[in-house]
Amino acid sequence: MPMNAALQGIADAGHATHAHTGAWVAAQLRQRISDGLLPPGTKLSEQALSEALGVSRNTLREAFTVLAGESVVQRIPNRGVFVAAPGADDVREIYRVRRLIEPAAVLWGDVPAEALDAMDVIIDKARAALVEGSVAGMADANQELHRALVSLSGSASLDALMEKVLAEMRLVFHAMATTPDFHSHYVERNAALVAQIRNGQREEAAAELRRYLDGAEHELLVHIGAIP
């Protein structure tokens, strides 16, 4: 997707007092990376972005500094700023964070019926994407489900941290775009997790989630050649 199309509507997306600050710009770009609209290697043109977002270049550079610190973008001297392609160390760090916050949210978070119903809807989307053979659809549903799991914590801070993790995860998923089995065999594992939570088997679900994340990390590291 062209960058301008991915940025449509951003300038009008927020009207709070913090809108159009560096933090706001970083959040908007992070969200679009998390949604798969800005893939690895996309050049983030200062001129195009400042016009699309209605912000100064200084504000944009503040946002780039934030995102570079999160390993979501990369500054290349004399070339510009690009959406990053995570390496092995980035994958390991992503999964360190995920193993801490996701099982904890499953184990200790509040689980209202409406949250479980929303997860069931996500599982239905994933199954439909699997039938259609849509790798992007399965990746979208996977991101949405793990965001929902962390939201059980009720913590805005953890939600914000997970949004950063999901942006990096989306970049990792691009490396697996030609490997549909990576996504397909997690569809029913996600469904089983939700069923365990619904049945009150939260300790079992948290333990299974840790095993699941261990396996996903290993599979990704093998795919990118970091593990023989």
VOGU-3710 file (C-alpha; in Angstrom, 3 decimals, decimal comma):
1> mpmnaalqgi> 0,000/0,000/0,000  1,388/3,456/-0,906  2,384/5,475/2,131  -0,069/8,277/1,363  -2,970/5,805/1,271  -1,860/4,302/4,589  -1,932/7,758/6,156  -5,371/8,842/4,935  -7,454/10,423/7,651  -4,657/10,695/10,216
11> adaghathah> -4,637/14,482/10,381  -8,261/14,444/11,531  -7,919/11,384/13,787  -7,400/13,222/17,052  -8,651/16,458/18,505  -7,456/16,125/22,108  -4,958/18,605/23,503  -2,123/16,145/22,885  -3,016/15,698/19,193  -0,336/16,575/16,657
21> tgawvaaqlr> 2,506/16,387/19,177  5,481/14,085/18,670  3,868/11,465/20,898  0,640/11,634/18,889  2,496/11,274/15,591  4,460/8,298/16,965  1,209/6,649/18,086  -0,398/7,157/14,667  2,572/5,684/12,804  2,905/2,837/15,307
31> qrisdgllpp> -0,767/1,940/14,853  -0,436/1,799/11,081  2,669/-0,351/11,347  0,824/-2,645/13,773  -2,074/-2,853/11,292  0,302/-3,884/8,498  -0,186/-0,712/6,446  3,470/0,333/6,547  5,658/-2,743/5,893  9,396/-3,113/6,559
41> gtklseqals> 11,528/-1,057/4,226  8,930/1,686/3,696  10,694/5,049/3,481  9,037/7,604/5,765  9,389/10,810/3,791  9,539/13,870/6,045  7,853/16,072/3,457  5,023/13,651/2,696  4,414/12,852/6,360  4,493/16,449/7,576
51> ealgvsrntl> 1,907/17,359/4,920  -0,302/14,301/5,559  -0,202/14,718/9,335  -0,344/18,489/9,458  2,740/18,734/11,677  6,129/20,415/11,500  9,250/18,504/10,580  10,571/19,055/14,102  7,489/17,316/15,528  7,944/14,511/13,027
61> reaftvlage> 11,582/14,088/14,039  10,508/13,824/17,681  8,211/10,959/16,657  11,012/9,279/14,700  13,246/9,452/17,780  10,570/7,702/19,850  9,976/4,994/17,230  13,700/4,465/16,653  14,066/3,854/20,395  11,396/1,153/20,067
71> svvqripnrg> 13,210/-0,424/17,068  10,153/0,234/14,897  11,972/2,574/12,508  15,605/2,855/11,495  17,545/5,966/10,587  20,042/5,368/7,771  22,586/8,194/7,328  22,221/10,112/4,053  19,189/8,000/3,094  16,422/8,774/5,550
81> vfvaapgadd> 14,087/6,980/7,938  12,667/3,556/7,105  10,271/1,130/8,750  12,580/-1,430/10,367  12,989/-5,131/9,697  13,571/-6,785/13,113  16,545/-9,084/13,545  17,187/-11,999/15,917  17,923/-9,812/18,947  14,711/-7,874/18,354
91> vreiyrvrrl> 12,694/-11,102/18,146  14,182/-12,341/21,420  13,375/-9,050/23,158  9,806/-9,058/21,826  9,215/-12,508/23,266  10,846/-11,671/26,610  8,230/-8,953/27,026  5,374/-11,081/25,744  6,175/-13,987/28,075  5,937/-11,633/31,041
101> iepaavlwgd> 2,838/-9,602/30,281  0,518/-11,915/28,354  0,379/-14,913/30,726  0,124/-12,508/33,684  -2,892/-10,799/32,127  -4,526/-14,182/31,491  -3,805/-15,376/35,031  -4,679/-12,272/37,051  -6,752/-9,978/34,850  -10,487/-9,424/34,991
111> vpaealdamd> -12,412/-11,588/32,514  -15,867/-10,121/31,884  -18,222/-12,077/29,641  -18,113/-9,347/26,987  -14,316/-9,697/26,722  -14,664/-13,428/26,068  -17,425/-12,808/23,537  -15,169/-10,334/21,722  -12,396/-12,955/21,650  -14,821/-15,485/20,169
121> viidkaraal> -15,530/-13,027/17,353  -11,787/-12,736/16,722  -11,455/-16,536/16,601  -14,270/-16,657/14,038  -12,346/-14,121/11,915  -9,192/-16,224/12,170  -11,007/-19,398/11,147  -12,585/-17,622/8,188  -9,166/-16,336/7,120  -7,757/-19,863/7,428
131> vegsvagmad> -10,479/-21,251/5,143  -9,788/-18,454/2,645  -6,043/-19,047/2,853  -5,544/-15,408/3,852  -2,197/-15,067/5,632  -2,849/-11,366/6,220  -6,263/-12,146/7,710  -4,804/-14,726/10,095  -2,043/-12,301/11,116  -4,613/-9,548/11,708
141> anqelhralv> -6,734/-11,810/13,920  -3,685/-13,001/15,833  -2,637/-9,414/16,586  -6,182/-8,555/17,648  -6,450/-11,545/19,982  -3,165/-10,902/21,782  -4,096/-7,243/22,177  -7,365/-8,434/23,772  -5,523/-10,807/26,117  -3,335/-8,019/27,479
151> slsgsaslda> -6,355/-5,730/27,835  -7,682/-8,161/30,480  -5,114/-6,537/32,789  -7,154/-3,340/32,825  -3,889/-1,394/32,593  -3,566/1,470/30,122  0,217/1,303/30,568  0,337/-2,371/29,589  -2,009/-1,712/26,668  0,402/0,974/25,438
161> lmekvlaemr> 3,386/-1,359/25,887  1,572/-4,111/23,973  0,838/-1,698/21,125  4,582/-1,161/20,762  5,189/-4,917/20,851  2,470/-5,537/18,262  4,018/-2,975/15,916  7,301/-4,895/16,091  5,448/-8,202/15,749  3,807/-7,018/12,545
171> lvfhamattp> 7,250/-6,318/11,128  8,357/-9,820/12,130  5,240/-11,284/10,494  6,297/-9,813/7,145  9,271/-12,183/7,217  6,764/-15,059/7,495  4,452/-13,865/4,715  5,470/-16,761/2,482  5,054/-19,287/5,310  1,282/-19,560/5,856
181> dfhshyvern> 1,678/-22,551/8,185  3,266/-20,236/10,757  -0,095/-18,532/11,178  -2,449/-21,407/10,414  -1,383/-23,681/13,247  -1,943/-20,917/15,794  -5,594/-20,408/14,846  -6,850/-23,372/16,865  -4,262/-22,855/19,596  -5,725/-19,389/20,081
191> aalvaqirng> -9,221/-20,874/20,132  -8,150/-23,423/22,767  -6,672/-20,638/24,914  -9,927/-18,702/24,859  -11,856/-21,887/25,723  -9,585/-22,528/28,725  -10,084/-18,968/29,976  -13,850/-19,268/29,521  -13,817/-22,529/31,492  -11,952/-20,923/34,383
201> qreeaaaelr> -8,715/-22,829/33,638  -6,628/-19,719/33,891  -3,482/-21,305/35,323  -3,520/-23,896/32,537  -4,136/-21,180/29,937  -1,240/-19,061/31,237  1,132/-22,054/31,203  0,023/-23,014/27,708  0,486/-19,440/26,525  4,087/-19,452/27,736
211> ryldgaehel> 4,730/-22,713/25,837  3,010/-21,245/22,786  5,194/-18,129/22,886  8,349/-20,224/23,361  7,431/-22,242/20,272  6,599/-19,187/18,174  9,891/-17,512/19,089  11,863/-20,629/18,175  10,044/-20,961/14,854  10,730/-17,330/13,949
221> lvhigaip> 14,410/-17,577/14,871  14,806/-20,704/12,766  13,078/-19,015/9,829  15,390/-15,986/9,876  18,456/-18,216/10,228  19,356/-17,333/13,819  18,982/-20,980/14,922  20,179/-23,869/12,739
//
